[in-house]
Amino acid sequence: MNTMKKKVSRMIANIISGVSTNIAYTSTKKCVALNGLEEPKMPKILLKRAK
């Protein structure tokens, strides 16, 4: 009975850990993608304002 609870709690902990890792990876990936998209646009905007 006690070992069963340990196994179930480990499974739940592994699932939560996996989900949180995926969320962190996805959000980091999106931030990198957004930064990559925004950086090339900034000089163009600044150049238009300078003209």
mmCIF entry with sequence, helices, sheets and N, C-alpha, C, O atoms, coordinates in Angstrom:
data_MODEL
# 
_entry.id   MODEL 
# 
_entity.id                         1 
_entity.type                       polymer 
_entity.pdbx_number_of_molecules   1 
# 
_entity_poly.entity_id                      1 
_entity_poly.type                           'polypeptide(L)' 
_entity_poly.nstd_linkage                   no 
_entity_poly.nstd_monomer                   no 
_entity_poly.pdbx_seq_one_letter_code       MNTMKKKVSRMIANIISGVSTNIAYTSTKKCVALNGLEEPKMPKILLKRAK 
_entity_poly.pdbx_seq_one_letter_code_can   MNTMKKKVSRMIANIISGVSTNIAYTSTKKCVALNGLEEPKMPKILLKRAK 
_entity_poly.pdbx_strand_id                 A 
# 
loop_
_entity_poly_seq.entity_id 
_entity_poly_seq.num 
_entity_poly_seq.mon_id 
_entity_poly_seq.hetero 
1 1  MET n 
1 2  ASN n 
1 3  THR n 
1 4  MET n 
1 5  LYS n 
1 6  LYS n 
1 7  LYS n 
1 8  VAL n 
1 9  SER n 
1 10 ARG n 
1 11 MET n 
1 12 ILE n 
1 13 ALA n 
1 14 ASN n 
1 15 ILE n 
1 16 ILE n 
1 17 SER n 
1 18 GLY n 
1 19 VAL n 
1 20 SER n 
1 21 THR n 
1 22 ASN n 
1 23 ILE n 
1 24 ALA n 
1 25 TYR n 
1 26 THR n 
1 27 SER n 
1 28 THR n 
1 29 LYS n 
1 30 LYS n 
1 31 CYS n 
1 32 VAL n 
1 33 ALA n 
1 34 LEU n 
1 35 ASN n 
1 36 GLY n 
1 37 LEU n 
1 38 GLU n 
1 39 GLU n 
1 40 PRO n 
1 41 LYS n 
1 42 MET n 
1 43 PRO n 
1 44 LYS n 
1 45 ILE n 
1 46 LEU n 
1 47 LEU n 
1 48 LYS n 
1 49 ARG n 
1 50 ALA n 
1 51 LYS n 
# 
_struct_asym.id          A 
_struct_asym.entity_id   1 
# 
_struct_conf.conf_type_id            HELX_P 
_struct_conf.id                      HELX_P1 
_struct_conf.pdbx_PDB_helix_id       AA1 
_struct_conf.beg_label_comp_id       ASN 
_struct_conf.beg_label_asym_id       A 
_struct_conf.beg_label_seq_id        2 
_struct_conf.pdbx_beg_PDB_ins_code   ? 
_struct_conf.end_label_comp_id       ALA 
_struct_conf.end_label_asym_id       A 
_struct_conf.end_label_seq_id        50 
_struct_conf.pdbx_end_PDB_ins_code   ? 
_struct_conf.beg_auth_comp_id        ASN 
_struct_conf.beg_auth_asym_id        A 
_struct_conf.beg_auth_seq_id         2 
_struct_conf.end_auth_comp_id        ALA 
_struct_conf.end_auth_asym_id        A 
_struct_conf.end_auth_seq_id         50 
_struct_conf.pdbx_PDB_helix_class    1 
_struct_conf.details                 ? 
_struct_conf.pdbx_PDB_helix_length   49 
# 
_struct_conf_type.id          HELX_P 
_struct_conf_type.criteria    ? 
_struct_conf_type.reference   ? 
# 
loop_
_atom_site.group_PDB 
_atom_site.id 
_atom_site.type_symbol 
_atom_site.label_atom_id 
_atom_site.label_alt_id 
_atom_site.label_comp_id 
_atom_site.label_asym_id 
_atom_site.label_entity_id 
_atom_site.label_seq_id 
_atom_site.pdbx_PDB_ins_code 
_atom_site.Cartn_x 
_atom_site.Cartn_y 
_atom_site.Cartn_z 
_atom_site.occupancy 
_atom_site.B_iso_or_equiv 
_atom_site.pdbx_formal_charge 
_atom_site.auth_seq_id 
_atom_site.auth_comp_id 
_atom_site.auth_asym_id 
_atom_site.auth_atom_id 
_atom_site.pdbx_PDB_model_num 
ATOM 1   N N  . MET A 1 1  ? 0.830  -1.198 0.000   1.00 0.00 ? 1  MET A N  1 
ATOM 2   C CA . MET A 1 1  ? 0.000  0.000  0.000   1.00 0.00 ? 1  MET A CA 1 
ATOM 3   C C  . MET A 1 1  ? 0.871  1.257  0.000   1.00 0.00 ? 1  MET A C  1 
ATOM 4   O O  . MET A 1 1  ? 0.641  2.189  -0.770  1.00 0.00 ? 1  MET A O  1 
ATOM 5   N N  . ASN A 1 2  ? 1.872  1.262  0.875   1.00 0.00 ? 2  ASN A N  1 
ATOM 6   C CA . ASN A 1 2  ? 2.737  2.428  0.988   1.00 0.00 ? 2  ASN A CA 1 
ATOM 7   C C  . ASN A 1 2  ? 3.600  2.591  -0.265  1.00 0.00 ? 2  ASN A C  1 
ATOM 8   O O  . ASN A 1 2  ? 3.827  3.710  -0.726  1.00 0.00 ? 2  ASN A O  1 
ATOM 9   N N  . THR A 1 3  ? 4.085  1.456  -0.819  1.00 0.00 ? 3  THR A N  1 
ATOM 10  C CA . THR A 1 3  ? 4.893  1.535  -2.034  1.00 0.00 ? 3  THR A CA 1 
ATOM 11  C C  . THR A 1 3  ? 4.048  1.992  -3.215  1.00 0.00 ? 3  THR A C  1 
ATOM 12  O O  . THR A 1 3  ? 4.548  2.668  -4.115  1.00 0.00 ? 3  THR A O  1 
ATOM 13  N N  . MET A 1 4  ? 2.784  1.630  -3.216  1.00 0.00 ? 4  MET A N  1 
ATOM 14  C CA . MET A 1 4  ? 1.882  2.053  -4.286  1.00 0.00 ? 4  MET A CA 1 
ATOM 15  C C  . MET A 1 4  ? 1.714  3.569  -4.264  1.00 0.00 ? 4  MET A C  1 
ATOM 16  O O  . MET A 1 4  ? 1.721  4.206  -5.317  1.00 0.00 ? 4  MET A O  1 
ATOM 17  N N  . LYS A 1 5  ? 1.563  4.149  -3.080  1.00 0.00 ? 5  LYS A N  1 
ATOM 18  C CA . LYS A 1 5  ? 1.428  5.602  -2.952  1.00 0.00 ? 5  LYS A CA 1 
ATOM 19  C C  . LYS A 1 5  ? 2.691  6.301  -3.432  1.00 0.00 ? 5  LYS A C  1 
ATOM 20  O O  . LYS A 1 5  ? 2.623  7.349  -4.075  1.00 0.00 ? 5  LYS A O  1 
ATOM 21  N N  . LYS A 1 6  ? 3.852  5.714  -3.115  1.00 0.00 ? 6  LYS A N  1 
ATOM 22  C CA . LYS A 1 6  ? 5.119  6.298  -3.554  1.00 0.00 ? 6  LYS A CA 1 
ATOM 23  C C  . LYS A 1 6  ? 5.227  6.276  -5.076  1.00 0.00 ? 6  LYS A C  1 
ATOM 24  O O  . LYS A 1 6  ? 5.665  7.249  -5.691  1.00 0.00 ? 6  LYS A O  1 
ATOM 25  N N  . LYS A 1 7  ? 4.824  5.158  -5.674  1.00 0.00 ? 7  LYS A N  1 
ATOM 26  C CA . LYS A 1 7  ? 4.890  5.043  -7.127  1.00 0.00 ? 7  LYS A CA 1 
ATOM 27  C C  . LYS A 1 7  ? 3.955  6.047  -7.794  1.00 0.00 ? 7  LYS A C  1 
ATOM 28  O O  . LYS A 1 7  ? 4.320  6.695  -8.775  1.00 0.00 ? 7  LYS A O  1 
ATOM 29  N N  . VAL A 1 8  ? 2.752  6.166  -7.255  1.00 0.00 ? 8  VAL A N  1 
ATOM 30  C CA . VAL A 1 8  ? 1.776  7.096  -7.829  1.00 0.00 ? 8  VAL A CA 1 
ATOM 31  C C  . VAL A 1 8  ? 2.262  8.534  -7.675  1.00 0.00 ? 8  VAL A C  1 
ATOM 32  O O  . VAL A 1 8  ? 2.145  9.334  -8.603  1.00 0.00 ? 8  VAL A O  1 
ATOM 33  N N  . SER A 1 9  ? 2.806  8.861  -6.508  1.00 0.00 ? 9  SER A N  1 
ATOM 34  C CA . SER A 1 9  ? 3.283  10.230 -6.295  1.00 0.00 ? 9  SER A CA 1 
ATOM 35  C C  . SER A 1 9  ? 4.483  10.533 -7.188  1.00 0.00 ? 9  SER A C  1 
ATOM 36  O O  . SER A 1 9  ? 4.634  11.661 -7.657  1.00 0.00 ? 9  SER A O  1 
ATOM 37  N N  . ARG A 1 10 ? 5.343  9.534  -7.429  1.00 0.00 ? 10 ARG A N  1 
ATOM 38  C CA . ARG A 1 10 ? 6.467  9.729  -8.352  1.00 0.00 ? 10 ARG A CA 1 
ATOM 39  C C  . ARG A 1 10 ? 5.969  9.945  -9.771  1.00 0.00 ? 10 ARG A C  1 
ATOM 40  O O  . ARG A 1 10 ? 6.486  10.799 -10.492 1.00 0.00 ? 10 ARG A O  1 
ATOM 41  N N  . MET A 1 11 ? 4.964  9.173  -10.173 1.00 0.00 ? 11 MET A N  1 
ATOM 42  C CA . MET A 1 11 ? 4.407  9.331  -11.514 1.00 0.00 ? 11 MET A CA 1 
ATOM 43  C C  . MET A 1 11 ? 3.816  10.724 -11.691 1.00 0.00 ? 11 MET A C  1 
ATOM 44  O O  . MET A 1 11 ? 4.034  11.375 -12.713 1.00 0.00 ? 11 MET A O  1 
ATOM 45  N N  . ILE A 1 12 ? 3.072  11.172 -10.695 1.00 0.00 ? 12 ILE A N  1 
ATOM 46  C CA . ILE A 1 12 ? 2.468  12.502 -10.764 1.00 0.00 ? 12 ILE A CA 1 
ATOM 47  C C  . ILE A 1 12 ? 3.555  13.570 -10.805 1.00 0.00 ? 12 ILE A C  1 
ATOM 48  O O  . ILE A 1 12 ? 3.455  14.531 -11.567 1.00 0.00 ? 12 ILE A O  1 
ATOM 49  N N  . ALA A 1 13 ? 4.592  13.406 -9.986  1.00 0.00 ? 13 ALA A N  1 
ATOM 50  C CA . ALA A 1 13 ? 5.697  14.370 -9.971  1.00 0.00 ? 13 ALA A CA 1 
ATOM 51  C C  . ALA A 1 13 ? 6.406  14.404 -11.319 1.00 0.00 ? 13 ALA A C  1 
ATOM 52  O O  . ALA A 1 13 ? 6.772  15.478 -11.796 1.00 0.00 ? 13 ALA A O  1 
ATOM 53  N N  . ASN A 1 14 ? 6.603  13.252 -11.934 1.00 0.00 ? 14 ASN A N  1 
ATOM 54  C CA . ASN A 1 14 ? 7.252  13.197 -13.248 1.00 0.00 ? 14 ASN A CA 1 
ATOM 55  C C  . ASN A 1 14 ? 6.396  13.859 -14.316 1.00 0.00 ? 14 ASN A C  1 
ATOM 56  O O  . ASN A 1 14 ? 6.918  14.550 -15.191 1.00 0.00 ? 14 ASN A O  1 
ATOM 57  N N  . ILE A 1 15 ? 5.092  13.655 -14.251 1.00 0.00 ? 15 ILE A N  1 
ATOM 58  C CA . ILE A 1 15 ? 4.187  14.275 -15.221 1.00 0.00 ? 15 ILE A CA 1 
ATOM 59  C C  . ILE A 1 15 ? 4.218  15.791 -15.073 1.00 0.00 ? 15 ILE A C  1 
ATOM 60  O O  . ILE A 1 15 ? 4.321  16.515 -16.063 1.00 0.00 ? 15 ILE A O  1 
ATOM 61  N N  . ILE A 1 16 ? 4.127  16.272 -13.830 1.00 0.00 ? 16 ILE A N  1 
ATOM 62  C CA . ILE A 1 16 ? 4.155  17.717 -13.585 1.00 0.00 ? 16 ILE A CA 1 
ATOM 63  C C  . ILE A 1 16 ? 5.491  18.303 -14.034 1.00 0.00 ? 16 ILE A C  1 
ATOM 64  O O  . ILE A 1 16 ? 5.530  19.377 -14.634 1.00 0.00 ? 16 ILE A O  1 
ATOM 65  N N  . SER A 1 17 ? 6.577  17.604 -13.748 1.00 0.00 ? 17 SER A N  1 
ATOM 66  C CA . SER A 1 17 ? 7.907  18.066 -14.143 1.00 0.00 ? 17 SER A CA 1 
ATOM 67  C C  . SER A 1 17 ? 8.018  18.139 -15.662 1.00 0.00 ? 17 SER A C  1 
ATOM 68  O O  . SER A 1 17 ? 8.544  19.110 -16.205 1.00 0.00 ? 17 SER A O  1 
ATOM 69  N N  . GLY A 1 18 ? 7.527  17.121 -16.339 1.00 0.00 ? 18 GLY A N  1 
ATOM 70  C CA . GLY A 1 18 ? 7.577  17.113 -17.800 1.00 0.00 ? 18 GLY A CA 1 
ATOM 71  C C  . GLY A 1 18 ? 6.763  18.230 -18.412 1.00 0.00 ? 18 GLY A C  1 
ATOM 72  O O  . GLY A 1 18 ? 7.206  18.880 -19.359 1.00 0.00 ? 18 GLY A O  1 
ATOM 73  N N  . VAL A 1 19 ? 5.578  18.459 -17.879 1.00 0.00 ? 19 VAL A N  1 
ATOM 74  C CA . VAL A 1 19 ? 4.715  19.521 -18.398 1.00 0.00 ? 19 VAL A CA 1 
ATOM 75  C C  . VAL A 1 19 ? 5.353  20.887 -18.168 1.00 0.00 ? 19 VAL A C  1 
ATOM 76  O O  . VAL A 1 19 ? 5.360  21.728 -19.067 1.00 0.00 ? 19 VAL A O  1 
ATOM 77  N N  . SER A 1 20 ? 5.887  21.112 -16.973 1.00 0.00 ? 20 SER A N  1 
ATOM 78  C CA . SER A 1 20 ? 6.500  22.412 -16.685 1.00 0.00 ? 20 SER A CA 1 
ATOM 79  C C  . SER A 1 20 ? 7.748  22.632 -17.530 1.00 0.00 ? 20 SER A C  1 
ATOM 80  O O  . SER A 1 20 ? 8.024  23.755 -17.951 1.00 0.00 ? 20 SER A O  1 
ATOM 81  N N  . THR A 1 21 ? 8.501  21.570 -17.779 1.00 0.00 ? 21 THR A N  1 
ATOM 82  C CA . THR A 1 21 ? 9.677  21.687 -18.642 1.00 0.00 ? 21 THR A CA 1 
ATOM 83  C C  . THR A 1 21 ? 9.255  22.038 -20.060 1.00 0.00 ? 21 THR A C  1 
ATOM 84  O O  . THR A 1 21 ? 9.884  22.882 -20.698 1.00 0.00 ? 21 THR A O  1 
ATOM 85  N N  . ASN A 1 22 ? 8.205  21.409 -20.562 1.00 0.00 ? 22 ASN A N  1 
ATOM 86  C CA . ASN A 1 22 ? 7.713  21.709 -21.908 1.00 0.00 ? 22 ASN A CA 1 
ATOM 87  C C  . ASN A 1 22 ? 7.217  23.142 -22.005 1.00 0.00 ? 22 ASN A C  1 
ATOM 88  O O  . ASN A 1 22 ? 7.470  23.818 -23.003 1.00 0.00 ? 22 ASN A O  1 
ATOM 89  N N  . ILE A 1 23 ? 6.515  23.612 -20.985 1.00 0.00 ? 23 ILE A N  1 
ATOM 90  C CA . ILE A 1 23 ? 6.014  24.988 -20.988 1.00 0.00 ? 23 ILE A CA 1 
ATOM 91  C C  . ILE A 1 23 ? 7.185  25.969 -20.989 1.00 0.00 ? 23 ILE A C  1 
ATOM 92  O O  . ILE A 1 23 ? 7.178  26.946 -21.738 1.00 0.00 ? 23 ILE A O  1 
ATOM 93  N N  . ALA A 1 24 ? 8.183  25.711 -20.157 1.00 0.00 ? 24 ALA A N  1 
ATOM 94  C CA . ALA A 1 24 ? 9.352  26.594 -20.094 1.00 0.00 ? 24 ALA A CA 1 
ATOM 95  C C  . ALA A 1 24 ? 10.092 26.594 -21.419 1.00 0.00 ? 24 ALA A C  1 
ATOM 96  O O  . ALA A 1 24 ? 10.522 27.652 -21.878 1.00 0.00 ? 24 ALA A O  1 
ATOM 97  N N  . TYR A 1 25 ? 10.251 25.435 -22.044 1.00 0.00 ? 25 TYR A N  1 
ATOM 98  C CA . TYR A 1 25 ? 10.954 25.339 -23.324 1.00 0.00 ? 25 TYR A CA 1 
ATOM 99  C C  . TYR A 1 25 ? 10.189 26.077 -24.413 1.00 0.00 ? 25 TYR A C  1 
ATOM 100 O O  . TYR A 1 25 ? 10.777 26.810 -25.208 1.00 0.00 ? 25 TYR A O  1 
ATOM 101 N N  . THR A 1 26 ? 8.877  25.879 -24.444 1.00 0.00 ? 26 THR A N  1 
ATOM 102 C CA . THR A 1 26 ? 8.054  26.529 -25.460 1.00 0.00 ? 26 THR A CA 1 
ATOM 103 C C  . THR A 1 26 ? 8.066  28.040 -25.298 1.00 0.00 ? 26 THR A C  1 
ATOM 104 O O  . THR A 1 26 ? 8.199  28.765 -26.284 1.00 0.00 ? 26 THR A O  1 
ATOM 105 N N  . SER A 1 27 ? 7.929  28.528 -24.061 1.00 0.00 ? 27 SER A N  1 
ATOM 106 C CA . SER A 1 27 ? 7.916  29.973 -23.852 1.00 0.00 ? 27 SER A CA 1 
ATOM 107 C C  . SER A 1 27 ? 9.275  30.574 -24.174 1.00 0.00 ? 27 SER A C  1 
ATOM 108 O O  . SER A 1 27 ? 9.348  31.679 -24.713 1.00 0.00 ? 27 SER A O  1 
ATOM 109 N N  . THR A 1 28 ? 10.357 29.864 -23.853 1.00 0.00 ? 28 THR A N  1 
ATOM 110 C CA . THR A 1 28 ? 11.699 30.351 -24.193 1.00 0.00 ? 28 THR A CA 1 
ATOM 111 C C  . THR A 1 28 ? 11.868 30.388 -25.699 1.00 0.00 ? 28 THR A C  1 
ATOM 112 O O  . THR A 1 28 ? 12.429 31.338 -26.244 1.00 0.00 ? 28 THR A O  1 
ATOM 113 N N  . LYS A 1 29 ? 11.386 29.362 -26.369 1.00 0.00 ? 29 LYS A N  1 
ATOM 114 C CA . LYS A 1 29 ? 11.490 29.288 -27.826 1.00 0.00 ? 29 LYS A CA 1 
ATOM 115 C C  . LYS A 1 29 ? 10.725 30.440 -28.476 1.00 0.00 ? 29 LYS A C  1 
ATOM 116 O O  . LYS A 1 29 ? 11.209 31.048 -29.431 1.00 0.00 ? 29 LYS A O  1 
ATOM 117 N N  . LYS A 1 30 ? 9.519  30.743 -27.954 1.00 0.00 ? 30 LYS A N  1 
ATOM 118 C CA . LYS A 1 30 ? 8.728  31.839 -28.505 1.00 0.00 ? 30 LYS A CA 1 
ATOM 119 C C  . LYS A 1 30 ? 9.394  33.177 -28.252 1.00 0.00 ? 30 LYS A C  1 
ATOM 120 O O  . LYS A 1 30 ? 9.377  34.047 -29.123 1.00 0.00 ? 30 LYS A O  1 
ATOM 121 N N  . CYS A 1 31 ? 9.987  33.361 -27.067 1.00 0.00 ? 31 CYS A N  1 
ATOM 122 C CA . CYS A 1 31 ? 10.681 34.614 -26.763 1.00 0.00 ? 31 CYS A CA 1 
ATOM 123 C C  . CYS A 1 31 ? 11.858 34.805 -27.703 1.00 0.00 ? 31 CYS A C  1 
ATOM 124 O O  . CYS A 1 31 ? 12.090 35.911 -28.192 1.00 0.00 ? 31 CYS A O  1 
ATOM 125 N N  . VAL A 1 32 ? 12.599 33.742 -27.959 1.00 0.00 ? 32 VAL A N  1 
ATOM 126 C CA . VAL A 1 32 ? 13.738 33.833 -28.875 1.00 0.00 ? 32 VAL A CA 1 
ATOM 127 C C  . VAL A 1 32 ? 13.242 34.162 -30.274 1.00 0.00 ? 32 VAL A C  1 
ATOM 128 O O  . VAL A 1 32 ? 13.849 34.974 -30.972 1.00 0.00 ? 32 VAL A O  1 
ATOM 129 N N  . ALA A 1 33 ? 12.141 33.539 -30.691 1.00 0.00 ? 33 ALA A N  1 
ATOM 130 C CA . ALA A 1 33 ? 11.586 33.806 -32.017 1.00 0.00 ? 33 ALA A CA 1 
ATOM 131 C C  . ALA A 1 33 ? 11.098 35.246 -32.115 1.00 0.00 ? 33 ALA A C  1 
ATOM 132 O O  . ALA A 1 33 ? 11.319 35.902 -33.132 1.00 0.00 ? 33 ALA A O  1 
ATOM 133 N N  . LEU A 1 34 ? 10.439 35.746 -31.074 1.00 0.00 ? 34 LEU A N  1 
ATOM 134 C CA . LEU A 1 34 ? 9.966  37.128 -31.091 1.00 0.00 ? 34 LEU A CA 1 
ATOM 135 C C  . LEU A 1 34 ? 11.129 38.101 -31.108 1.00 0.00 ? 34 LEU A C  1 
ATOM 136 O O  . LEU A 1 34 ? 11.087 39.101 -31.825 1.00 0.00 ? 34 LEU A O  1 
ATOM 137 N N  . ASN A 1 35 ? 12.162 37.828 -30.334 1.00 0.00 ? 35 ASN A N  1 
ATOM 138 C CA . ASN A 1 35 ? 13.340 38.692 -30.345 1.00 0.00 ? 35 ASN A CA 1 
ATOM 139 C C  . ASN A 1 35 ? 14.005 38.673 -31.713 1.00 0.00 ? 35 ASN A C  1 
ATOM 140 O O  . ASN A 1 35 ? 14.471 39.705 -32.195 1.00 0.00 ? 35 ASN A O  1 
ATOM 141 N N  . GLY A 1 36 ? 14.049 37.512 -32.331 1.00 0.00 ? 36 GLY A N  1 
ATOM 142 C CA . GLY A 1 36 ? 14.630 37.396 -33.668 1.00 0.00 ? 36 GLY A CA 1 
ATOM 143 C C  . GLY A 1 36 ? 13.833 38.168 -34.698 1.00 0.00 ? 36 GLY A C  1 
ATOM 144 O O  . GLY A 1 36 ? 14.408 38.706 -35.644 1.00 0.00 ? 36 GLY A O  1 
ATOM 145 N N  . LEU A 1 37 ? 12.518 38.235 -34.534 1.00 0.00 ? 37 LEU A N  1 
ATOM 146 C CA . LEU A 1 37 ? 11.690 38.983 -35.474 1.00 0.00 ? 37 LEU A CA 1 
ATOM 147 C C  . LEU A 1 37 ? 11.765 40.483 -35.221 1.00 0.00 ? 37 LEU A C  1 
ATOM 148 O O  . LEU A 1 37 ? 11.725 41.275 -36.162 1.00 0.00 ? 37 LEU A O  1 
ATOM 149 N N  . GLU A 1 38 ? 11.872 40.871 -33.970 1.00 0.00 ? 38 GLU A N  1 
ATOM 150 C CA . GLU A 1 38 ? 11.853 42.289 -33.640 1.00 0.00 ? 38 GLU A CA 1 
ATOM 151 C C  . GLU A 1 38 ? 13.178 42.977 -33.928 1.00 0.00 ? 38 GLU A C  1 
ATOM 152 O O  . GLU A 1 38 ? 13.185 44.150 -34.299 1.00 0.00 ? 38 GLU A O  1 
ATOM 153 N N  . GLU A 1 39 ? 14.291 42.288 -33.769 1.00 0.00 ? 39 GLU A N  1 
ATOM 154 C CA . GLU A 1 39 ? 15.590 42.931 -33.939 1.00 0.00 ? 39 GLU A CA 1 
ATOM 155 C C  . GLU A 1 39 ? 15.810 43.466 -35.355 1.00 0.00 ? 39 GLU A C  1 
ATOM 156 O O  . GLU A 1 39 ? 16.275 44.598 -35.484 1.00 0.00 ? 39 GLU A O  1 
ATOM 157 N N  . PRO A 1 40 ? 15.508 42.726 -36.420 1.00 0.00 ? 40 PRO A N  1 
ATOM 158 C CA . PRO A 1 40 ? 15.716 43.293 -37.753 1.00 0.00 ? 40 PRO A CA 1 
ATOM 159 C C  . PRO A 1 40 ? 14.785 44.472 -38.053 1.00 0.00 ? 40 PRO A C  1 
ATOM 160 O O  . PRO A 1 40 ? 15.133 45.338 -38.855 1.00 0.00 ? 40 PRO A O  1 
ATOM 161 N N  . LYS A 1 41 ? 13.612 44.519 -37.423 1.00 0.00 ? 41 LYS A N  1 
ATOM 162 C CA . LYS A 1 41 ? 12.662 45.592 -37.690 1.00 0.00 ? 41 LYS A CA 1 
ATOM 163 C C  . LYS A 1 41 ? 13.088 46.909 -37.051 1.00 0.00 ? 41 LYS A C  1 
ATOM 164 O O  . LYS A 1 41 ? 12.799 47.977 -37.591 1.00 0.00 ? 41 LYS A O  1 
ATOM 165 N N  . MET A 1 42 ? 13.758 46.851 -35.931 1.00 0.00 ? 42 MET A N  1 
ATOM 166 C CA . MET A 1 42 ? 14.116 48.073 -35.219 1.00 0.00 ? 42 MET A CA 1 
ATOM 167 C C  . MET A 1 42 ? 14.984 49.015 -36.053 1.00 0.00 ? 42 MET A C  1 
ATOM 168 O O  . MET A 1 42 ? 14.665 50.202 -36.120 1.00 0.00 ? 42 MET A O  1 
ATOM 169 N N  . PRO A 1 43 ? 16.060 48.558 -36.689 1.00 0.00 ? 43 PRO A N  1 
ATOM 170 C CA . PRO A 1 43 ? 16.862 49.501 -37.474 1.00 0.00 ? 43 PRO A CA 1 
ATOM 171 C C  . PRO A 1 43 ? 16.079 50.140 -38.615 1.00 0.00 ? 43 PRO A C  1 
ATOM 172 O O  . PRO A 1 43 ? 16.302 51.309 -38.933 1.00 0.00 ? 43 PRO A O  1 
ATOM 173 N N  . LYS A 1 44 ? 15.160 49.390 -39.240 1.00 0.00 ? 44 LYS A N  1 
ATOM 174 C CA . LYS A 1 44 ? 14.365 49.954 -40.330 1.00 0.00 ? 44 LYS A CA 1 
ATOM 175 C C  . LYS A 1 44 ? 13.496 51.097 -39.833 1.00 0.00 ? 44 LYS A C  1 
ATOM 176 O O  . LYS A 1 44 ? 13.381 52.128 -40.496 1.00 0.00 ? 44 LYS A O  1 
ATOM 177 N N  . ILE A 1 45 ? 12.891 50.922 -38.679 1.00 0.00 ? 45 ILE A N  1 
ATOM 178 C CA . ILE A 1 45 ? 12.047 51.968 -38.105 1.00 0.00 ? 45 ILE A CA 1 
ATOM 179 C C  . ILE A 1 45 ? 12.892 53.190 -37.778 1.00 0.00 ? 45 ILE A C  1 
ATOM 180 O O  . ILE A 1 45 ? 12.488 54.322 -38.041 1.00 0.00 ? 45 ILE A O  1 
ATOM 181 N N  . LEU A 1 46 ? 14.054 52.958 -37.210 1.00 0.00 ? 46 LEU A N  1 
ATOM 182 C CA . LEU A 1 46 ? 14.939 54.073 -36.862 1.00 0.00 ? 46 LEU A CA 1 
ATOM 183 C C  . LEU A 1 46 ? 15.431 54.786 -38.117 1.00 0.00 ? 46 LEU A C  1 
ATOM 184 O O  . LEU A 1 46 ? 15.578 56.008 -38.120 1.00 0.00 ? 46 LEU A O  1 
ATOM 185 N N  . LEU A 1 47 ? 15.687 54.031 -39.180 1.00 0.00 ? 47 LEU A N  1 
ATOM 186 C CA . LEU A 1 47 ? 16.128 54.657 -40.428 1.00 0.00 ? 47 LEU A CA 1 
ATOM 187 C C  . LEU A 1 47 ? 15.020 55.516 -41.032 1.00 0.00 ? 47 LEU A C  1 
ATOM 188 O O  . LEU A 1 47 ? 15.295 56.602 -41.542 1.00 0.00 ? 47 LEU A O  1 
ATOM 189 N N  . LYS A 1 48 ? 13.782 55.050 -40.983 1.00 0.00 ? 48 LYS A N  1 
ATOM 190 C CA . LYS A 1 48 ? 12.658 55.822 -41.512 1.00 0.00 ? 48 LYS A CA 1 
ATOM 191 C C  . LYS A 1 48 ? 12.464 57.105 -40.722 1.00 0.00 ? 48 LYS A C  1 
ATOM 192 O O  . LYS A 1 48 ? 12.151 58.147 -41.298 1.00 0.00 ? 48 LYS A O  1 
ATOM 193 N N  . ARG A 1 49 ? 12.647 57.041 -39.415 1.00 0.00 ? 49 ARG A N  1 
ATOM 194 C CA . ARG A 1 49 ? 12.494 58.228 -38.575 1.00 0.00 ? 49 ARG A CA 1 
ATOM 195 C C  . ARG A 1 49 ? 13.613 59.225 -38.842 1.00 0.00 ? 49 ARG A C  1 
ATOM 196 O O  . ARG A 1 49 ? 13.400 60.434 -38.754 1.00 0.00 ? 49 ARG A O  1 
ATOM 197 N N  . ALA A 1 50 ? 14.800 58.730 -39.167 1.00 0.00 ? 50 ALA A N  1 
ATOM 198 C CA . ALA A 1 50 ? 15.935 59.619 -39.423 1.00 0.00 ? 50 ALA A CA 1 
ATOM 199 C C  . ALA A 1 50 ? 15.741 60.393 -40.725 1.00 0.00 ? 50 ALA A C  1 
ATOM 200 O O  . ALA A 1 50 ? 16.223 61.519 -40.852 1.00 0.00 ? 50 ALA A O  1 
ATOM 201 N N  . LYS A 1 51 ? 15.046 59.806 -41.685 1.00 0.00 ? 51 LYS A N  1 
ATOM 202 C CA . LYS A 1 51 ? 14.813 60.479 -42.972 1.00 0.00 ? 51 LYS A CA 1 
ATOM 203 C C  . LYS A 1 51 ? 13.808 61.570 -42.760 1.00 0.00 ? 51 LYS A C  1 
ATOM 204 O O  . LYS A 1 51 ? 13.454 62.274 -43.705 1.00 0.00 ? 51 LYS A O  1 
# 
